[in-house]
Amino acid sequence: TVDRALWHAGQTDEALLKGLVERHFQFTGSPRAKALLENWDASRRQFVKVFPTEYKRALVELGAKKANQEELAA
């Protein structure tokens, strides 16, 4: 099994998501968007990134390869 936290390791996706929610609130005044932004630390954990299983498998393999290379270099 894969640690879901690794799926969101980069901040780029989170920054993009937050920006989209901010723009949505700016243009619509959505109370839901406002609530999400006011408690972003908790709200951000409710989102799940959905992507193909092959991509997930490739990320896991790359992570394992990188960890192995770092271990050999130490």
N, C-alpha and C positions, 0 to 999 in steps of 0.2 A: 504494500500500500504506500501511497505517496502522501507526504505531508502537505496539506492544502496551503499552508503558509508559504511554501516555496513557489506556489503559482503566482503569488502577488509580491514576490520579493522585490521587484523593481518599483520605484515610485512613479515611474512614467505613467503607467495605467491609472494609478490612483489620482495623480494630478489631473489627468485628462477627465476622469470621471467626476472629480470634484468641480472642475471647471464647467463641465456640462450641467451639473446640478445648479451651480451658481448662475449660469446663463438662463437656465430654465426658470429659476426663481426671479431673476431680474426681469424677464419678459412676461411672466405670467402671474407673479405674486403668489405662487402655489404655497399653501400652508404646509403641504407635505415636504416640499423642497426646503422650506424654511426650517422645519423641525429636523430634517436630516443634517443641515448645515450647522444648526445650533449645537448639535451633539455629534459632530463629525467623528470623533474618536470611536464612539460606539456604533454609529451608523455605518461607517466604512466596512465594518466586519460583517455586515448583513449582505453585502454584495459578493457575488461569486462570478469569477471569470469563466466563461464557457468557450471552449475551443476544442478542436478535433483530438481524439485520443492519440493519433499518431504524433501530433505535435507535442502532447504531454509526454509520450514515450521518449521522444527525441530530447526533450529538456532533462528528463531523468538520466538518460544516457550521458548527456553532456556534463551534467553535474557530477556523476560518478567518475567520468574520465578526468575532470578537473581536480576532484578530490584525490584521485589516484596519483596524478602528476604532482600535486602539492606534497603528498606524502613521500613520493620518491625523491623530491628535491630537498626535503628536510633532513 
